[in-house]
Amino acid sequence: MSVVSKPATEARSGINPFTKEPLEFAAKPASKSVKASPIKAAKDAGGMTENAQPKLRSGDCS
């Protein structure tokens, strides 16, 4: 798990691609969110190695 910090964004203008009408996008405050990585947890637990290959079922030839 890790914390991801997103910086604040300023208000900006844009154009609706369908109607060509000008739009004003509101400013957003800075935020923090938690990012979970189940793959990393599985690797740390020893469930996977770097060279692990998925097993192919019979009939799966790539």
N, C-alpha and C positions, 0 to 999 in steps of 0.2 A: 504494500500500500504506500502511496505517496500523496503529498499535498501539491496540487497544481494551483499556482497563483495566476489569475488573469488580470491584466492591467485595465484601468478605466478607459473607456472609449469616449471620444468627443462627439458632439452632435454633427451630423453630416447630411449633405443633400444628395439625392439620387434621382433617377428617372425611371418611371414604370416602363418596362420594355414593350408592353402591349398598347397602352394608351398614350405613351410619351408624356405623361403628366409628371411634373416635378414633385418630388416627395421630400420630406424632412424626417430623417431617422433620429430618434431621441438618443441622448447620451446615456451610457450605462456606467454604474459605479464599479469599482474594482471588486473582485470576488475571489474566494478560495473554494476549491472543491477537492474531494478525496477521490483518487483514482486507484481502483483495485486491479491487481494483475494476478489472476489465478494461475497463469502459466508460470510466472516467476515463483510463486509459492510451491507449485508442483515440482519445479526444477530444484528448489532448495530442499525439498523433502526427499529428493533422490528418485522421484518418479520418472524423470526423463533425463536423457543425456544429450549432448550436442549432436552426436552421430546417430541418434535414434531415428529409424525409418518406420513409417506406418506399414503394417502388415497388409498385404494384398489378399483379397479373397480370390478363390479360383474363378477364372473367367475375366478378372481385371488385368488387362495387359495394356500398359501405357508406354 
